[in-house]
Each structure stands twice: as structure tokens, then as C-alpha cells.
Amino acid sequence: MQQLLNGIWHSFPIQLVVMHLKKNLLLLFFWVLLFGFVTNLLLKKMGAAYLFLDPEYLGRVNFWGFFWVGLAFGFFFITWNIVSYMMHSYRFPFLGTLHSPFFHFCINNSLIPLAFIITYLLSLTRFQESFEFTPLLSVITYHGAFLAGSTLMVLLFALYFRLTNTNLNTLLETLKRLEKVNLPVVITRRRRRLRRQGIGTAGASGFSDKEWQVTYFLNHRLNIRRVRSTKHYAHQTLEAVFQQNHANALIILGVALAILVLLGFLMDKPAFQLPAAASVLLILSVLMGLTGAFNFWLRGWRALGLLIFFIIINFFTRYDWLNYDTKVYGLNYQLPPAPYNPAIISARADTGLITCDIEQSLFTLDRWKAKNAPLTPPGIKPDMIILNYSGGGARAALWGMTVTQTLDSLLNNTLFDRTMLMCGSSGGMMAAAYLHELYYQKQAGNTGIVMHNPSYADELTRDYLNAVIFSIAVNDLFYPFQTFKTAGYTYRKNRAYAFEKQLTQNTGGAIALDGRRVSDYYQAESNANIPMLLITPTIVTDHRKLYISSQPISYLTRPYNQYGFTHSSFETDGVELMRFFEPYNAQNVLLSSAVRMSATFPYILPSTYLPTSPPAEVMDAGFRDNTGFETTYRFLHIFKDWINQNVGKVIVVFIRSDEKDRDVKRVTESLIEKVVKPISVFITFEMQDCYADYMATIADDELQGKLEVINFEYVPAVKNVKASLSLHLTTKEKQDIRTAFSNEVNQKNLHNLLKILGK
């Protein structure tokens, strides 16, 4: 028994796993990521598992989606083996005596990949049956597609290495032929050094201090074979075999990188847009290959080399020729950057401009009142609705569409007539902007638009991740040298471009890349034919708001009241895009870019940089105001006198993709959670909710009790099983989001809303 256990322990597959645990933790990290993704233990709230368990190709989950994922996994598997072989083959000199050394290495190095495949297929089966309601036969087809893709990729690599890699017998025959023609032997510096150290002569293994003890291995027929001794072979001979194999491995990595660059040229072709999971595997493969090459060439100097590498990259990326900041599509970046400082920002919001903008908005409010007169009984003041949409990815977009369309249907298609303002952040504003555009087209005479048609929600919330992550894999990881022209200017393609292009497709061209400009709404909003749409991403450089609207709204950009109360320490904490960047053709800014800036989730989408000096960086609106409450209550404060004279009730409807949970829960925190907690406190939306409630009480006081706040919150049917904060939703998640409107709390709030409106 002891002999059996000893044989298992010193078998090649087991020793390779031990070697990885001891020497290869950095490479094992890539496997940890994959296991974490497919088991939904890593980035659960972001829905990372869905990329692998529900891959879409050409807008559908089918055989080909899983085939591409399998093909990419096969490439990842081979990359893993190439890197491991390059870094550690010298520890197992017996490989040099085998026919096809690299092939045998791959077979014995498959315990971890095999464990992943089993885990993946089990997770896939459970997910498809539970979340997509897929028949068992289709699930089996998906299994076959994944395995077929993986096998095909492995076979292609196996064929290449079989045709090109040298083994010991081939090398010895070559040396014999060289000896027959009396060719001189070139003694390299490395060989002289080895000879001085007593290494390299016949009978010396050359691996005495680094060779790992291996007794058995699996051959190409998966038979167990005993390892032969290599002491009678010269070290240089075995080393020559490994060096030739390493050279072929590096060639493969180089070709793979070239293929990724080539795919970058085809990123606009839907047939070449791989499923997001395949793109993730390609990204990890490239990073793993670069990590392995770095370790292989620098060996003991890798830590210092890595430090020097990052210092060099950090230094050169400061220069424009190696930098490519994402831009606002429609703005002119060819002019010198606009000075950006508190004095200039405040000058764009002086009292004269604020007074003028208030007068123009009062004109709009009068038009809104006249429009709502037919909807109100004689002698009764009309009720004003303000719609606020929270962030939350595709979940927020679908919830925003579901609630708004249902309300419009119940109010006999009058919701948007009653609504004065639409604001919010991130995914919610994707829904708001889409509905706003559909209503604009309907008012312009498009009789084919039915505002509560459910197909609009289905299309808007189709997958975005494939296009975005594919762009990262084949374009953004490298220097994005491809350009495109839109709105009269030329910009670089990256994942921001990919997102806007997908948004164009998902909205049927309603929010189009090179389509609708924000300024196109000016006349319709000014005349109150449609609600005002306010998009407010965050300028993270100084934490100001960037107000994007067709209307002049300087009165929202700084503290202001009718008495002119001000103080030298009061800041202008908002910037009007249209006014500040008027010389840069701000009237030309695309609606798709405004929506994208508002929904810039970190890392998934890139930050946008304005043409200012110093550069102002713009990110997700939710960083400062996730529900748009601040914008709403500032608006109500400015126009409180007009509202008190002309409006019945002011109904602020919050359409939230989460719930306001104030329960105090006792939790057991790990050491890591305790360390991260002080940071996470600053990125929670609960602080915003507390501030919003306080502002609501002040607003109600100013409006003489006219304020009504109605919350429609997405609460999952099963507690703690909430749809992910992702740009991809499963069938079950979509059902869960739609049915959430029927829960007891939302129905109660709906009853209150209809009661206030007299319905």
C-alpha cells in the first residue's frame, strides 16, 4: 500500500499540480478566476457567470455560441501548457527522451483543466435548466458544442507541434550526420560555463538541484509508464530539445497575438464578434502568455523587471502620442482645450444667465400647464409628474421600461403629457432616453409607435457585453489605431464605440451612433410637447455634475434663491455642457454619447474626457446622484412659486432597480471584509437615500404640502436572488424583473398614484 501511494504521489500529473502550487501561483490565479466565474462565486452581483453559462452569438444562445467558447477555452488550455512548459520543463529532463515531449507534457498537465471542464459542464446544466428553462436535449447539445470547440483547437495545436517539435532521437540523428561531415562544434559561452561547473558531460544530468522526482507518467495512449533515467544523456542535448520546443511555443504565442490584432479589424462585423466568455478567455490567454514569457526570459530578475516595465509604461502613457482618451462624440477636439477652473465655471452661471434661463423655463411650464388643462376637471389645478430612474445596468433599464410603460397604459397614454421632467442615472437613463425619443417621434407624427409595446423593452435590454468585451480583447488591450467618423469628426474605436453601436442596434436606430443629437429636442421640450430630459454624468475630476440638456439650465448648476443669497465659499458644482462647450460645437453632441457617459460603469466602459485644460474626466451619473433626486429637488426649489400657484400635486416617481433597505443586520465579517469596509462605505447609495429623504421634506415644506413621493422598487421574488448589475440578463431574470411590479408594495404604491391622479 505504501508503495502504491508513493507511486501515485510521484506520478507526473500529481507532481505537476504540486509544482504549480509551489512555483506557479501567478498562473494558477487565472484558473481561480475561471472557477470563480463559472461557479458564480466571483463577481456574482455583476453576473460574470452568465458570460460563460449563457453565451450569445449573433444575438442568440445556441450551438455556435458554446462552440466559440469551447474554441477559446482550447486556446486558453494550450496557452496554459505552453507557458508551463516554457517555465518548468527543465525540471523534468525525462521529457526530452520522449517522442513529442510537449504533447506528453500536456496530457499529464490536464488535471486542473479537466476539473474545470467538469465543473463548467455541471454549472452549465444547472444554470440552463433553472434560469433559462432549456430542455435537457439542448443542454446536451451545448455540452457537445463546447467540447467540440475545445477538441478542435487542441487538435490543431497538436498537429503543429507534431510537425515542428524536435525530440531526443531526432536530435541525436542530426548530431551524428553533422559528425560524419566533420562540421566544427560551436562552443557557446553558456556551454563553457556549464563545463566549468561540471555540467554537460555524459553521465551528468545537469538538473541535480532542480529536477523533480517523477516515477510514472501517462503516455500518448494514456497508459502508465515508468520514467527512464536521463543520466547517460548530455545536459546540452536535452537542453537543445527544450530550447527548440520553447521557440515553437513562442512562435505560437506571437501568431495568436497577430490573430487578435487581425480580429480587431473585423470588430464591426457581427459574425466575428465572439461571445463575451470567449473574449474573456482570449484576454486571459494573452495575459497568461505575456506573464509566462516575462518569467521565462527574466527568471530571478522578474520582480525587478516587472517594476521597471511598469515605470516605463507609466512614464510614456503621460504623452499624447501613446494616449487615447475616449471622447464625447460630436464635440470638436481639434480646438485648443478650454480652460477649466472654478472662476471660469462660475462665470457660466452668473445671476444674469440664471435669470434668463429661469424665464425661458417658466415659458415651458406655462406651455405644460396649457397642455394639461384638458386632462384636468375645470377649476382643478393639474398634477405634475417627475420621473426619476435609478442606475443598475440592464436590470435598471428593463425595470424602468416596465414601470413606465405600465403606468402609461394605465393612464390612457397620458403619462408623458403629465410629466415635466425625466432624470436619473446609468441603466435607468437608457430606458428614459429611449422612451423620451419614442414619444418625440410619436409627437412628430409617427403613428406606428405604441408607447407601451413590450417589444421595446425586449430590444433595449438585449446583450451589450459581447460587443464591449470583444472590443477589449481585440482592440482596447492594444493601441486602438482604427478610427471612425461620426457627427462630422473622426474618433478612435474602442469599447465606448462598441457600446454605442450596440445601443443603436438594440433601439432600432432610435438612439443612433450618428443619429439623434441632444439639441434636436430643443423646440419640442421648450414648447412642452415632450418632457425635459436631463442627463447628468459625474465629472469625477472635481465631483461636479455635467448637465446635458437641450434647454439652458444654469439655475441647476449652483446654489441659488430669489433673494440672491450667496457667499464667497459657495461653489458652482455643475457644468452645462451646451453652454460651456458652445465653441466646441456642443449642439452636435450625440444622444448616444450622453447616455453612454451617464452609464459608464467602471472598467466595463471607459471614462470620457472633455476638451479642457486640465482634462475633465466624466463617469457614471450614479457616483453622485443614483436616482436623480438632487436634480429634481433643485428644479422644484427654483420654481416653487410658480408650482404653488399653478400645480395641484407634484408627484415624484422614483423607479428604483433596488429597494430602500434600512434593516440593521448582524453579519460576521472576515478579515478582508473588515479591511475593505472603510472604502466600501464611500460607494454606497444608502447615504444618497438619506440625503434624498431630507431634501424631500424641505421641498414639501417649500411646496406647501403639495409633494408626493411614489417609489416603485424592484424586489426579487426570492429574497437575495436579485438580477445582476450587468449588461446581460437571463430569461429568468427578465421574468423576475417584470413580475416584481405585481408585488404587494408596488401595487399599493400604484394604487396611491392612481388615487392622487383621480384614476
Secondary structure, DSSP 4 states (H G I P E B T S, - for coil): -HHHHHHHHTBHHHHHHHHHHHH-HHHHHHHHHHHHHHTT-SSTTTTHHHHHHS--BTTB-SHHHHHHHHHHHHHHHHHHHHHHHHHHGGG-GGGGGSSSHHHHHHHHT-HHHHHHHHHHHHHHHHHHHHHS---HHHHHHHHHHHHHHHHHHHHHHHHHHHHH---HHHHHHHHHHHHHTTPPPP--HHHHHHHHTT-SSTT--S-TTTPPP--EEE-TTS-EEEPPP-TTS-HHHHHHHHHHHHHHHHHHHHHHHHHHHHHHHTTT-GGG---HHHHHHHHHHHHHHHHHHHHHHHGGGHHHHHHHHHHHHHHHTTSGGG---B--TTS--SSPPEE-SHHHHHHTT-HHHHHHHHHHHHHHHHHHHHHHGGGS-TT-PPPEEEEEE---HHHHHHHHHHHHHHHHHHTTT-HHHHEEEEEE-HHHHHHHHHHHHHHHHHHTT-TT--TT-HHHHHHHTS--HHHHHHHIIIIITS----EEEETTEEEE-SHHHHHHHHHHHHTTTSS-TTS-BGGGGHHHHHTTSS-EE-B--EETTTTEEEEB-SS--GGGSS---TT----TT----EEEHHHHTGGGTGGG-BHHHHHHHHT--TTTS--EEESEESPEEEE-GGGT-SSSHHHHHHHHHHTHHHHHHH-S-EEEEEEESS---------PPPHHHHHHHHHHGGG-SHHHHHHHHHHHHHHHHHTTT-EEEEEEE---SSTT-PPPSSS---HHHHHHHHHGGGSHHHHHHHHHHHHHTT-
